[in-house]
Amino acid sequence: MNTRTCLAGALLGISALSACGSANAESDAPTDTDVTLVEGVTDQVDVLDNTFRPGEVTVAAGTEVVWDNGGRNPHNVLPVEGEDWGVEADQFAPGDEYRHRFTEPGTYAYYCSLHGTTTNGMVGTIVVTG
C-alpha cells in the first residue's frame, strides 16, 4: 500500500471512532433499579423466583410495561392500591407475560402475594411521570 492510502484509511478510522458514543456514556446507562423510558415505549420487568427485576421502573405516561415470568413457579402481579390492573397466578405461569399500559402519572406499588406481602418480599414499583 502506498502512504496516501494508509493515511486515508487511518483518518477514516479515527473519524468513525469519534462519532461513536459520548464522553459520559457510562453515566447514561440504566441501572437494575431505575430505568427511565420515553412515552409509548414498552418496558419489561423480569419476574424471577422471589424477585421482580428491576424492582423500580420509571416510565413516561403512555408506556406499556410487560412482566415476563421467567421463573420456575407461577406468580401474580397485584397492585397494592386499586384493582384496575394486575394478573392472578392462574393466568401467569412460567413463560407467560402480562401487559399493562400506564396512562396516569403516579406511583404504582405492586407485589406477588405468593412470595411476599404488600411491603416485603417480592415487591415492585412503577413510577409514571407526566
N, CA, C and O atoms as CSV, one atom per row, in Angstrom:
chain,resi,resn,atom,element,x,y,z
A,1,MET,N,N,0.833,-1.189,0.000
A,1,MET,CA,C,0.000,0.000,0.000
A,1,MET,C,C,0.867,1.237,0.000
A,1,MET,O,O,1.959,1.253,0.568
A,2,ASN,N,N,0.369,2.265,-0.640
A,2,ASN,CA,C,1.164,3.476,-0.635
A,2,ASN,C,C,0.799,4.322,0.593
A,2,ASN,O,O,-0.195,4.047,1.264
A,3,THR,N,N,1.584,5.320,0.874
A,3,THR,CA,C,1.420,6.166,2.053
A,3,THR,C,C,0.088,6.892,2.046
A,3,THR,O,O,-0.546,7.038,3.091
A,4,ARG,N,N,-0.336,7.343,0.895
A,4,ARG,CA,C,-1.588,8.092,0.792
A,4,ARG,C,C,-2.788,7.205,1.178
A,4,ARG,O,O,-3.695,7.667,1.870
A,5,THR,N,N,-2.797,5.954,0.741
A,5,THR,CA,C,-3.882,5.034,1.056
A,5,THR,C,C,-3.908,4.737,2.552
A,5,THR,O,O,-4.981,4.710,3.155
A,6,CYS,N,N,-2.751,4.515,3.154
A,6,CYS,CA,C,-2.670,4.258,4.596
A,6,CYS,C,C,-3.161,5.445,5.405
A,6,CYS,O,O,-3.894,5.281,6.380
A,7,LEU,N,N,-2.759,6.635,5.001
A,7,LEU,CA,C,-3.159,7.847,5.700
A,7,LEU,C,C,-4.668,8.046,5.596
A,7,LEU,O,O,-5.310,8.395,6.586
A,8,ALA,N,N,-5.241,7.830,4.423
A,8,ALA,CA,C,-6.694,7.977,4.235
A,8,ALA,C,C,-7.441,6.969,5.096
A,8,ALA,O,O,-8.460,7.305,5.701
A,9,GLY,N,N,-6.945,5.740,5.158
A,9,GLY,CA,C,-7.583,4.710,5.986
A,9,GLY,C,C,-7.526,5.055,7.458
A,9,GLY,O,O,-8.504,4.855,8.179
A,10,ALA,N,N,-6.409,5.566,7.912
A,10,ALA,CA,C,-6.258,5.942,9.318
A,10,ALA,C,C,-7.195,7.086,9.672
A,10,ALA,O,O,-7.827,7.057,10.728
A,11,LEU,N,N,-7.298,8.082,8.820
A,11,LEU,CA,C,-8.197,9.216,9.079
A,11,LEU,C,C,-9.653,8.771,9.087
A,11,LEU,O,O,-10.438,9.244,9.908
A,12,LEU,N,N,-10.021,7.877,8.192
A,12,LEU,CA,C,-11.385,7.359,8.161
A,12,LEU,C,C,-11.692,6.605,9.444
A,12,LEU,O,O,-12.777,6.765,10.004
A,13,GLY,N,N,-10.770,5.797,9.917
A,13,GLY,CA,C,-10.966,5.052,11.163
A,13,GLY,C,C,-11.116,5.966,12.358
A,13,GLY,O,O,-11.964,5.724,13.218
A,14,ILE,N,N,-10.310,7.009,12.430
A,14,ILE,CA,C,-10.383,7.956,13.547
A,14,ILE,C,C,-11.708,8.696,13.526
A,14,ILE,O,O,-12.321,8.870,14.579
A,15,SER,N,N,-12.165,9.132,12.377
A,15,SER,CA,C,-13.430,9.862,12.311
A,15,SER,C,C,-14.598,8.950,12.663
A,15,SER,O,O,-15.557,9.406,13.285
A,16,ALA,N,N,-14.544,7.677,12.284
A,16,ALA,CA,C,-15.615,6.743,12.635
A,16,ALA,C,C,-15.657,6.513,14.140
A,16,ALA,O,O,-16.739,6.457,14.724
A,17,LEU,N,N,-14.504,6.379,14.770
A,17,LEU,CA,C,-14.459,6.174,16.218
A,17,LEU,C,C,-14.943,7.393,16.978
A,17,LEU,O,O,-15.613,7.252,18.001
A,18,SER,N,N,-14.623,8.578,16.508
A,18,SER,CA,C,-15.038,9.781,17.226
A,18,SER,C,C,-16.534,9.991,17.138
A,18,SER,O,O,-17.089,10.715,17.965
A,19,ALA,N,N,-17.216,9.389,16.170
A,19,ALA,CA,C,-18.665,9.519,16.042
A,19,ALA,C,C,-19.399,8.585,16.985
A,19,ALA,O,O,-20.594,8.773,17.214
A,20,CYS,N,N,-18.733,7.592,17.535
A,20,CYS,CA,C,-19.386,6.614,18.406
A,20,CYS,C,C,-19.372,7.059,19.853
A,20,CYS,O,O,-18.365,7.571,20.342
A,21,GLY,N,N,-20.504,6.863,20.551
A,21,GLY,CA,C,-20.563,7.093,21.991
A,21,GLY,C,C,-20.455,8.541,22.366
A,21,GLY,O,O,-20.415,9.431,21.517
A,22,SER,N,N,-20.409,8.759,23.686
A,22,SER,CA,C,-20.237,10.109,24.213
A,22,SER,C,C,-19.303,10.040,25.401
A,22,SER,O,O,-19.011,8.958,25.910
A,23,ALA,N,N,-18.843,11.175,25.835
A,23,ALA,CA,C,-17.883,11.214,26.933
A,23,ALA,C,C,-18.474,10.669,28.210
A,23,ALA,O,O,-17.735,10.135,29.037
A,24,ASN,N,N,-19.788,10.780,28.412
A,24,ASN,CA,C,-20.384,10.281,29.651
A,24,ASN,C,C,-21.374,9.168,29.354
A,24,ASN,O,O,-22.463,9.146,29.927
A,25,ALA,N,N,-21.016,8.236,28.464
A,25,ALA,CA,C,-21.883,7.115,28.127
A,25,ALA,C,C,-22.141,6.228,29.331
A,25,ALA,O,O,-23.244,5.701,29.475
A,26,GLU,N,N,-21.150,6.048,30.204
A,26,GLU,CA,C,-21.346,5.212,31.383
A,26,GLU,C,C,-22.397,5.785,32.310
A,26,GLU,O,O,-23.197,5.027,32.860
A,27,SER,N,N,-22.427,7.090,32.504
A,27,SER,CA,C,-23.389,7.690,33.420
A,27,SER,C,C,-24.797,7.674,32.854
A,27,SER,O,O,-25.756,7.825,33.612
A,28,ASP,N,N,-24.959,7.493,31.524
A,28,ASP,CA,C,-26.273,7.448,30.908
A,28,ASP,C,C,-26.874,6.051,30.918
A,28,ASP,O,O,-28.052,5.892,30.597
A,29,ALA,N,N,-26.103,5.045,31.274
A,29,ALA,CA,C,-26.584,3.674,31.223
A,29,ALA,C,C,-27.617,3.419,32.322
A,29,ALA,O,O,-27.428,3.856,33.457
A,30,PRO,N,N,-28.731,2.701,31.990
A,30,PRO,CA,C,-29.726,2.396,33.007
A,30,PRO,C,C,-29.175,1.414,34.026
A,30,PRO,O,O,-28.276,0.632,33.719
A,31,THR,N,N,-29.710,1.454,35.230
A,31,THR,CA,C,-29.316,0.529,36.282
A,31,THR,C,C,-30.403,-0.512,36.461
A,31,THR,O,O,-31.475,-0.399,35.866
A,32,ASP,N,N,-30.138,-1.532,37.278
A,32,ASP,CA,C,-31.123,-2.562,37.562
A,32,ASP,C,C,-32.298,-2.035,38.378
A,32,ASP,O,O,-33.367,-2.645,38.384
A,33,THR,N,N,-32.116,-0.919,39.060
A,33,THR,CA,C,-33.173,-0.455,39.951
A,33,THR,C,C,-33.947,0.731,39.432
A,33,THR,O,O,-34.990,1.060,39.995
A,34,ASP,N,N,-33.484,1.397,38.375
A,34,ASP,CA,C,-34.187,2.572,37.888
A,34,ASP,C,C,-33.959,2.733,36.398
A,34,ASP,O,O,-32.849,3.040,35.963
A,35,VAL,N,N,-35.007,2.526,35.616
A,35,VAL,CA,C,-34.909,2.648,34.176
A,35,VAL,C,C,-35.902,3.711,33.731
A,35,VAL,O,O,-37.091,3.602,34.030
A,36,THR,N,N,-35.441,4.729,33.028
A,36,THR,CA,C,-36.309,5.787,32.546
A,36,THR,C,C,-36.557,5.593,31.058
A,36,THR,O,O,-35.621,5.359,30.294
A,37,LEU,N,N,-37.818,5.691,30.645
A,37,LEU,CA,C,-38.183,5.441,29.256
A,37,LEU,C,C,-38.906,6.631,28.643
A,37,LEU,O,O,-39.305,7.563,29.340
A,38,VAL,N,N,-39.062,6.581,27.358
A,38,VAL,CA,C,-39.772,7.622,26.634
A,38,VAL,C,C,-41.222,7.178,26.424
A,38,VAL,O,O,-41.506,5.983,26.346
A,39,GLU,N,N,-42.123,8.135,26.336
A,39,GLU,CA,C,-43.546,7.841,26.175
A,39,GLU,C,C,-43.795,6.890,25.011
A,39,GLU,O,O,-43.208,7.036,23.939
A,40,GLY,N,N,-44.676,5.912,25.235
A,40,GLY,CA,C,-45.047,4.979,24.187
A,40,GLY,C,C,-44.148,3.773,24.048
A,40,GLY,O,O,-44.486,2.847,23.310
A,41,VAL,N,N,-43.040,3.748,24.712
A,41,VAL,CA,C,-42.108,2.634,24.624
A,41,VAL,C,C,-42.559,1.522,25.578
A,41,VAL,O,O,-43.128,1.789,26.636
A,42,THR,N,N,-42.299,0.300,25.192
A,42,THR,CA,C,-42.613,-0.833,26.059
A,42,THR,C,C,-41.395,-1.158,26.911
A,42,THR,O,O,-40.272,-1.202,26.408
A,43,ASP,N,N,-41.616,-1.383,28.190
A,43,ASP,CA,C,-40.526,-1.753,29.088
A,43,ASP,C,C,-40.840,-3.100,29.715
A,43,ASP,O,O,-42.009,-3.457,29.860
A,44,GLN,N,N,-39.820,-3.845,30.084
A,44,GLN,CA,C,-40.009,-5.185,30.626
A,44,GLN,C,C,-39.527,-5.282,32.061
A,44,GLN,O,O,-38.496,-4.722,32.434
A,45,VAL,N,N,-40.310,-6.018,32.863
A,45,VAL,CA,C,-39.911,-6.400,34.210
A,45,VAL,C,C,-39.783,-7.918,34.191
A,45,VAL,O,O,-40.731,-8.620,33.841
A,46,ASP,N,N,-38.622,-8.418,34.563
A,46,ASP,CA,C,-38.429,-9.862,34.649
A,46,ASP,C,C,-38.956,-10.354,35.979
A,46,ASP,O,O,-38.582,-9.844,37.036
A,47,VAL,N,N,-39.831,-11.352,35.921
A,47,VAL,CA,C,-40.383,-11.961,37.121
A,47,VAL,C,C,-39.635,-13.262,37.317
A,47,VAL,O,O,-39.824,-14.228,36.578
A,48,LEU,N,N,-38.785,-13.267,38.325
A,48,LEU,CA,C,-37.986,-14.450,38.630
A,48,LEU,C,C,-38.485,-15.016,39.949
A,48,LEU,O,O,-39.348,-14.418,40.593
A,49,ASP,N,N,-37.962,-16.140,40.353
A,49,ASP,CA,C,-38.415,-16.713,41.612
A,49,ASP,C,C,-37.989,-15.813,42.762
A,49,ASP,O,O,-36.802,-15.669,43.056
A,50,ASN,N,N,-38.982,-15.211,43.405
A,50,ASN,CA,C,-38.834,-14.347,44.582
A,50,ASN,C,C,-38.328,-12.943,44.314
A,50,ASN,O,O,-37.909,-12.264,45.251
A,51,THR,N,N,-38.351,-12.473,43.051
A,51,THR,CA,C,-37.912,-11.105,42.785
A,51,THR,C,C,-38.497,-10.569,41.474
A,51,THR,O,O,-38.743,-11.318,40.528
A,52,PHE,N,N,-38.709,-9.257,41.449
A,52,PHE,CA,C,-39.023,-8.525,40.229
A,52,PHE,C,C,-37.758,-7.749,39.863
A,52,PHE,O,O,-37.172,-7.088,40.720
A,53,ARG,N,N,-37.327,-7.824,38.586
A,53,ARG,CA,C,-36.136,-7.080,38.167
A,53,ARG,C,C,-36.428,-6.285,36.914
A,53,ARG,O,O,-36.851,-6.866,35.915
A,54,PRO,N,N,-36.222,-4.989,36.927
A,54,PRO,CA,C,-35.815,-4.177,38.072
A,54,PRO,C,C,-36.955,-4.022,39.060
A,54,PRO,O,O,-38.125,-4.187,38.712
A,55,GLY,N,N,-36.602,-3.704,40.291
A,55,GLY,CA,C,-37.597,-3.536,41.348
A,55,GLY,C,C,-38.362,-2.237,41.224
A,55,GLY,O,O,-39.512,-2.152,41.653
A,56,GLU,N,N,-37.739,-1.221,40.641
A,56,GLU,CA,C,-38.414,0.047,40.391
A,56,GLU,C,C,-38.169,0.462,38.952
A,56,GLU,O,O,-37.037,0.451,38.468
A,57,VAL,N,N,-39.254,0.829,38.276
A,57,VAL,CA,C,-39.170,1.270,36.893
A,57,VAL,C,C,-39.827,2.635,36.803
A,57,VAL,O,O,-40.928,2.827,37.319
A,58,THR,N,N,-39.165,3.589,36.153
A,58,THR,CA,C,-39.737,4.909,35.916
A,58,THR,C,C,-40.026,5.034,34.431
A,58,THR,O,O,-39.135,4.863,33.600
A,59,VAL,N,N,-41.287,5.334,34.099
A,59,VAL,CA,C,-41.703,5.433,32.703
A,59,VAL,C,C,-42.527,6.698,32.499
A,59,VAL,O,O,-43.074,7.252,33.454
A,60,ALA,N,N,-42.613,7.144,31.276
A,60,ALA,CA,C,-43.484,8.258,30.919
A,60,ALA,C,C,-44.905,7.738,30.771
A,60,ALA,O,O,-45.113,6.578,30.414
A,61,ALA,N,N,-45.884,8.595,31.046
A,61,ALA,CA,C,-47.283,8.216,30.860
A,61,ALA,C,C,-47.472,7.735,29.422
A,61,ALA,O,O,-46.961,8.347,28.484
A,62,GLY,N,N,-48.207,6.641,29.256
A,62,GLY,CA,C,-48.429,6.058,27.941
A,62,GLY,C,C,-47.562,4.855,27.653
A,62,GLY,O,O,-47.729,4.207,26.619
A,63,THR,N,N,-46.634,4.541,28.550
A,63,THR,CA,C,-45.734,3.406,28.353
A,63,THR,C,C,-46.415,2.111,28.786
A,63,THR,O,O,-47.085,2.060,29.818
A,64,GLU,N,N,-46.235,1.074,27.985
A,64,GLU,CA,C,-46.736,-0.248,28.342
A,64,GLU,C,C,-45.623,-1.009,29.060
A,64,GLU,O,O,-44.499,-1.089,28.564
A,65,VAL,N,N,-45.940,-1.561,30.217
A,65,VAL,CA,C,-44.981,-2.364,30.973
A,65,VAL,C,C,-45.362,-3.830,30.781
A,65,VAL,O,O,-46.532,-4.200,30.878
A,66,VAL,N,N,-44.355,-4.654,30.508
A,66,VAL,CA,C,-44.556,-6.086,30.297
A,66,VAL,C,C,-43.837,-6.835,31.400
A,66,VAL,O,O,-42.629,-6.676,31.574
A,67,TRP,N,N,-44.567,-7.652,32.147
A,67,TRP,CA,C,-43.976,-8.532,33.139
A,67,TRP,C,C,-43.820,-9.892,32.476
A,67,TRP,O,O,-44.792,-10.452,31.969
A,68,ASP,N,N,-42.604,-10.425,32.476
A,68,ASP,CA,C,-42.291,-11.700,31.837
A,68,ASP,C,C,-41.923,-12.707,32.925
A,68,ASP,O,O,-40.913,-12.547,33.611
A,69,ASN,N,N,-42.752,-13.752,33.079
A,69,ASN,CA,C,-42.491,-14.761,34.110
A,69,ASN,C,C,-41.409,-15.717,33.623
A,69,ASN,O,O,-41.687,-16.689,32.920
A,70,GLY,N,N,-40.177,-15.423,34.010
A,70,GLY,CA,C,-39.040,-16.266,33.662
A,70,GLY,C,C,-38.640,-17.180,34.800
A,70,GLY,O,O,-37.582,-17.808,34.752
A,71,GLY,N,N,-39.479,-17.262,35.828
A,71,GLY,CA,C,-39.173,-18.122,36.972
A,71,GLY,C,C,-39.638,-19.551,36.745
A,71,GLY,O,O,-40.106,-19.904,35.662
A,72,ARG,N,N,-39.503,-20.358,37.772
A,72,ARG,CA,C,-39.924,-21.748,37.711
A,72,ARG,C,C,-41.294,-21.961,38.320
A,72,ARG,O,O,-41.825,-23.071,38.287
A,73,ASN,N,N,-41.883,-20.887,38.884
A,73,ASN,CA,C,-43.158,-21.001,39.591
A,73,ASN,C,C,-44.174,-20.009,39.047
A,73,ASN,O,O,-43.807,-18.997,38.450
A,74,PRO,N,N,-45.460,-20.305,39.257
A,74,PRO,CA,C,-46.473,-19.290,38.962
A,74,PRO,C,C,-46.291,-18.110,39.921
A,74,PRO,O,O,-45.835,-18.278,41.052
A,75,HIS,N,N,-46.651,-16.932,39.455
A,75,HIS,CA,C,-46.615,-15.723,40.270
A,75,HIS,C,C,-47.881,-14.942,39.980
A,75,HIS,O,O,-48.627,-15.268,39.057
A,76,ASN,N,N,-48.118,-13.909,40.773
A,76,ASN,CA,C,-49.142,-12.944,40.421
A,76,ASN,C,C,-48.537,-11.555,40.525
A,76,ASN,O,O,-47.492,-11.366,41.148
A,77,VAL,N,N,-49.189,-10.605,39.923
A,77,VAL,CA,C,-48.782,-9.199,39.985
A,77,VAL,C,C,-50.024,-8.469,40.464
A,77,VAL,O,O,-50.982,-8.289,39.713
A,78,LEU,N,N,-49.997,-8.050,41.727
A,78,LEU,CA,C,-51.169,-7.417,42.323
A,78,LEU,C,C,-50.855,-5.990,42.755
A,78,LEU,O,O,-49.840,-5.756,43.410
A,79,PRO,N,N,-51.707,-5.036,42.398
A,79,PRO,CA,C,-51.484,-3.663,42.850
A,79,PRO,C,C,-51.727,-3.556,44.352
A,79,PRO,O,O,-52.634,-4.197,44.883
A,80,VAL,N,N,-50.924,-2.752,45.032
A,80,VAL,CA,C,-51.134,-2.530,46.462
A,80,VAL,C,C,-52.430,-1.742,46.660
A,80,VAL,O,O,-53.180,-2.004,47.600
A,81,GLU,N,N,-52.694,-0.777,45.775
A,81,GLU,CA,C,-53.933,0.006,45.827
A,81,GLU,C,C,-54.622,-0.050,44.476
A,81,GLU,O,O,-53.965,-0.043,43.435
A,82,GLY,N,N,-55.949,-0.105,44.494
A,82,GLY,CA,C,-56.711,-0.132,43.248
A,82,GLY,C,C,-56.829,-1.538,42.705
A,82,GLY,O,O,-56.138,-2.458,43.144
A,83,GLU,N,N,-57.718,-1.684,41.742
A,83,GLU,CA,C,-57.943,-3.013,41.174
A,83,GLU,C,C,-58.048,-2.990,39.659
A,83,GLU,O,O,-58.549,-3.942,39.061
A,84,ASP,N,N,-57.581,-1.912,39.025
A,84,ASP,CA,C,-57.768,-1.799,37.587
A,84,ASP,C,C,-56.635,-2.412,36.765
A,84,ASP,O,O,-56.625,-2.279,35.541
A,85,TRP,N,N,-55.693,-3.072,37.408
A,85,TRP,CA,C,-54.622,-3.748,36.686
A,85,TRP,C,C,-54.093,-4.882,37.549
A,85,TRP,O,O,-54.410,-4.955,38.736
A,86,GLY,N,N,-53.300,-5.758,36.974
A,86,GLY,CA,C,-52.722,-6.889,37.694
A,86,GLY,C,C,-53.147,-8.204,37.060
A,86,GLY,O,O,-54.031,-8.246,36.205
A,87,VAL,N,N,-52.498,-9.274,37.499
A,87,VAL,CA,C,-52.787,-10.600,36.960
A,87,VAL,C,C,-52.684,-11.622,38.094
A,87,VAL,O,O,-51.810,-11.529,38.955
A,88,GLU,N,N,-53.592,-12.595,38.075
A,88,GLU,CA,C,-53.598,-13.670,39.073
A,88,GLU,C,C,-52.674,-14.808,38.635
A,88,GLU,O,O,-52.343,-14.937,37.457
A,89,ALA,N,N,-52.267,-15.625,39.602
A,89,ALA,CA,C,-51.309,-16.710,39.363
A,89,ALA,C,C,-51.818,-17.729,38.349
A,89,ALA,O,O,-51.020,-18.283,37.593
A,90,ASP,N,N,-53.121,-17.990,38.313
A,90,ASP,CA,C,-53.630,-18.989,37.367
A,90,ASP,C,C,-53.532,-18.510,35.911
A,90,ASP,O,O,-53.736,-19.298,34.988
A,91,GLN,N,N,-53.226,-17.238,35.707
A,91,GLN,CA,C,-53.049,-16.693,34.360
A,91,GLN,C,C,-51.609,-16.234,34.122
A,91,GLN,O,O,-51.327,-15.556,33.134
A,92,PHE,N,N,-50.693,-16.606,35.035
A,92,PHE,CA,C,-49.316,-16.111,34.933
A,92,PHE,C,C,-48.323,-17.208,35.329
A,92,PHE,O,O,-47.580,-17.074,36.301
A,93,ALA,N,N,-48.331,-18.278,34.562
A,93,ALA,CA,C,-47.430,-19.418,34.791
A,93,ALA,C,C,-46.053,-19.108,34.201
A,93,ALA,O,O,-45.904,-18.122,33.479
A,94,PRO,N,N,-45.045,-19.934,34.497
A,94,PRO,CA,C,-43.738,-19.736,33.883
A,94,PRO,C,C,-43.860,-19.665,32.357
A,94,PRO,O,O,-44.542,-20.482,31.738
A,95,GLY,N,N,-43.191,-18.676,31.767
A,95,GLY,CA,C,-43.239,-18.472,30.329
A,95,GLY,C,C,-44.323,-17.496,29.882
A,95,GLY,O,O,-44.306,-17.044,28.738
A,96,ASP,N,N,-45.266,-17.163,30.766
A,96,ASP,CA,C,-46.337,-16.216,30.426
A,96,ASP,C,C,-45.861,-14.786,30.588
A,96,ASP,O,O,-44.858,-14.521,31.250
A,97,GLU,N,N,-46.592,-13.867,29.974
A,97,GLU,CA,C,-46.333,-12.449,30.190
A,97,GLU,C,C,-47.649,-11.728,30.445
A,97,GLU,O,O,-48.712,-12.148,29.989
A,98,TYR,N,N,-47.547,-10.647,31.176
A,98,TYR,CA,C,-48.690,-9.783,31.464
A,98,TYR,C,C,-48.320,-8.372,31.042
A,98,TYR,O,O,-47.192,-7.935,31.275
A,99,ARG,N,N,-49.261,-7.640,30.416
A,99,ARG,CA,C,-49.009,-6.288,29.918
A,99,ARG,C,C,-50.026,-5.316,30.494
A,99,ARG,O,O,-51.206,-5.636,30.638
A,100,HIS,N,N,-49.542,-4.113,30.824
A,100,HIS,CA,C,-50.439,-3.028,31.239
A,100,HIS,C,C,-49.831,-1.697,30.808
A,100,HIS,O,O,-48.647,-1.440,31.025
A,101,ARG,N,N,-50.668,-0.849,30.190
A,101,ARG,CA,C,-50.228,0.485,29.776
A,101,ARG,C,C,-50.625,1.473,30.865
A,101,ARG,O,O,-51.798,1.593,31.217
A,102,PHE,N,N,-49.614,2.186,31.398
A,102,PHE,CA,C,-49.842,3.185,32.442
A,102,PHE,C,C,-50.042,4.545,31.778
A,102,PHE,O,O,-49.141,5.054,31.111
A,103,THR,N,N,-51.223,5.130,31.963
A,103,THR,CA,C,-51.548,6.396,31.300
A,103,THR,C,C,-51.591,7.578,32.250
A,103,THR,O,O,-51.501,8.724,31.809
A,104,GLU,N,N,-51.724,7.327,33.535
A,104,GLU,CA,C,-51.821,8.410,34.519
A,104,GLU,C,C,-50.545,8.501,35.349
A,104,GLU,O,O,-50.067,7.482,35.848
A,105,PRO,N,N,-49.982,9.703,35.509
A,105,PRO,CA,C,-48.809,9.858,36.373
A,105,PRO,C,C,-49.125,9.419,37.807
A,105,PRO,O,O,-50.246,9.583,38.290
A,106,GLY,N,N,-48.131,8.869,38.462
A,106,GLY,CA,C,-48.283,8.424,39.849
A,106,GLY,C,C,-47.299,7.327,40.167
A,106,GLY,O,O,-46.492,6.935,39.324
A,107,THR,N,N,-47.369,6.832,41.388
A,107,THR,CA,C,-46.520,5.736,41.842
A,107,THR,C,C,-47.405,4.525,42.086
A,107,THR,O,O,-48.360,4.591,42.860
A,108,TYR,N,N,-47.090,3.434,41.432
A,108,TYR,CA,C,-47.895,2.220,41.474
A,108,TYR,C,C,-47.074,1.093,42.106
A,108,TYR,O,O,-46.211,0.502,41.456
A,109,ALA,N,N,-47.349,0.808,43.365
A,109,ALA,CA,C,-46.677,-0.285,44.067
A,109,ALA,C,C,-47.427,-1.586,43.769
A,109,ALA,O,O,-48.654,-1.593,43.672
A,110,TYR,N,N,-46.687,-2.674,43.624
A,110,TYR,CA,C,-47.296,-3.975,43.372
A,110,TYR,C,C,-46.488,-5.058,44.078
A,110,TYR,O,O,-45.386,-4.805,44.566
A,111,TYR,N,N,-47.046,-6.269,44.128
A,111,TYR,CA,C,-46.382,-7.368,44.814
A,111,TYR,C,C,-46.895,-8.699,44.299
A,111,TYR,O,O,-47.909,-8.761,43.603
A,112,CYS,N,N,-46.189,-9.758,44.644
A,112,CYS,CA,C,-46.637,-11.130,44.396
A,112,CYS,C,C,-47.076,-11.682,45.741
A,112,CYS,O,O,-46.257,-11.830,46.647
A,113,SER,N,N,-48.359,-11.989,45.880
A,113,SER,CA,C,-48.875,-12.463,47.173
A,113,SER,C,C,-48.421,-13.880,47.489
A,113,SER,O,O,-48.530,-14.313,48.636
A,114,LEU,N,N,-47.916,-14.613,46.504
A,114,LEU,CA,C,-47.418,-15.968,46.745
A,114,LEU,C,C,-46.018,-15.962,47.357
A,114,LEU,O,O,-45.609,-16.928,48.001
A,115,HIS,N,N,-45.285,-14.860,47.150
A,115,HIS,CA,C,-43.892,-14.790,47.589
A,115,HIS,C,C,-43.578,-13.498,48.325
A,115,HIS,O,O,-42.432,-13.048,48.330
A,116,GLY,N,N,-44.584,-12.900,48.945
A,116,GLY,CA,C,-44.353,-11.676,49.692
A,116,GLY,C,C,-45.646,-11.065,50.195
A,116,GLY,O,O,-46.728,-11.640,50.075
A,117,THR,N,N,-45.493,-9.882,50.762
A,117,THR,CA,C,-46.636,-9.102,51.222
A,117,THR,C,C,-46.610,-7.765,50.486
A,117,THR,O,O,-45.783,-7.562,49.597
A,118,THR,N,N,-47.493,-6.869,50.843
A,118,THR,CA,C,-47.519,-5.575,50.157
A,118,THR,C,C,-46.259,-4.751,50.409
A,118,THR,O,O,-45.979,-3.811,49.665
A,119,THR,N,N,-45.491,-5.093,51.455
A,119,THR,CA,C,-44.303,-4.302,51.783
A,119,THR,C,C,-43.004,-5.089,51.842
A,119,THR,O,O,-41.933,-4.482,51.874
A,120,ASN,N,N,-43.057,-6.418,51.859
A,120,ASN,CA,C,-41.843,-7.230,51.992
A,120,ASN,C,C,-41.846,-8.386,51.008
A,120,ASN,O,O,-42.900,-8.844,50.564
A,121,GLY,N,N,-40.651,-8.848,50.675
A,121,GLY,CA,C,-40.530,-9.999,49.783
A,121,GLY,C,C,-40.536,-9.567,48.336
A,121,GLY,O,O,-39.770,-8.687,47.942
A,122,MET,N,N,-41.379,-10.169,47.554
A,122,MET,CA,C,-41.439,-9.937,46.115
A,122,MET,C,C,-42.326,-8.719,45.834
A,122,MET,O,O,-43.531,-8.844,45.615
A,123,VAL,N,N,-41.694,-7.531,45.846
A,123,VAL,CA,C,-42.421,-6.270,45.664
A,123,VAL,C,C,-41.760,-5.455,44.542
A,123,VAL,O,O,-40.587,-5.650,44.224
A,124,GLY,N,N,-42.532,-4.547,43.957
A,124,GLY,CA,C,-42.008,-3.685,42.910
A,124,GLY,C,C,-42.776,-2.385,42.853
A,124,GLY,O,O,-43.825,-2.246,43.483
A,125,THR,N,N,-42.254,-1.424,42.093
A,125,THR,CA,C,-42.885,-0.119,41.945
A,125,THR,C,C,-42.716,0.371,40.520
A,125,THR,O,O,-41.642,0.270,39.927
A,126,ILE,N,N,-43.810,0.908,39.983
A,126,ILE,CA,C,-43.778,1.594,38.700
A,126,ILE,C,C,-44.036,3.061,38.990
A,126,ILE,O,O,-45.072,3.397,39.565
A,127,VAL,N,N,-43.118,3.949,38.605
A,127,VAL,CA,C,-43.288,5.392,38.757
A,127,VAL,C,C,-43.585,5.942,37.373
A,127,VAL,O,O,-42.781,5.800,36.452
A,128,VAL,N,N,-44.743,6.569,37.233
A,128,VAL,CA,C,-45.176,7.104,35.941
A,128,VAL,C,C,-45.094,8.629,36.005
A,128,VAL,O,O,-45.730,9.265,36.845
A,129,THR,N,N,-44.301,9.198,35.105
A,129,THR,CA,C,-44.128,10.653,35.054
A,129,THR,C,C,-45.078,11.249,34.019
A,129,THR,O,O,-45.575,10.542,33.142
A,130,GLY,N,N,-45.328,12.559,34.128
A,130,GLY,CA,C,-46.279,13.246,33.241
A,130,GLY,C,C,-45.760,13.543,31.943
A,130,GLY,O,O,-46.464,14.117,31.112
